[in-house]
């Protein structure tokens, strides 16, 4: 089976743009691809209609509450009803811009687990931690706190300094971190790498034995680039 390539569209594409993109993707998607797309909430109904049988889909965040008077929130049950297989939690953009703590991330992931959606728990160190050489300790602690109480999840290791910056961890550095993470995780837990993955660096990253796939922002927005990543993950 090919390694999983999860796209993270962030706040890009209107529902109509997403619909056309999904229709174009399924025409070209090889059956060997292991694709999942984390799209804006507003694109999920089209994902459910068009991607079934071709790719998995999911959201980029979820409410920590089950239901109730929480204006503007989207619950895990709503995502399950839209057929989501996955949902990101703790993306560094949410930790930074919305002040999300490790314990909030763990509680959101639990809401997903309760309805059968696999959380993709994002962790990774900021630049100053990497420069001080403390990235393994930092990321292991963040992971332990962000997954408390969970028993089935995917991890995305995304060094914060590499997200959307064009800078990537070397394949060897990323692999070493993935090995350290996997040694503390339940057997079989997939660890994806994220941070400026693109068609130029994908093959060397996905060739590494502890890297189980990718979480990809910018390069998941164009079908041609996304198809190249999926091909690199087939090996
Ligand atoms: C991301 O959004 O999780 C990400 C890794 O973005 P990019 O690939 O653009 O660095």
Boltz pocket constraint, residues with backbone or C-beta under 6 A from the ligand:
constraints:
  - pocket:
      binder: B
      contacts: [[A, 8], [A, 10], [A, 158], [A, 162], [A, 163], [A, 164], [A, 165], [A, 166], [A, 194], [A, 195], [A, 196], [A, 197], [A, 215], [A, 216], [A, 217], [A, 218], [A, 219]]
      max_distance: 6.0
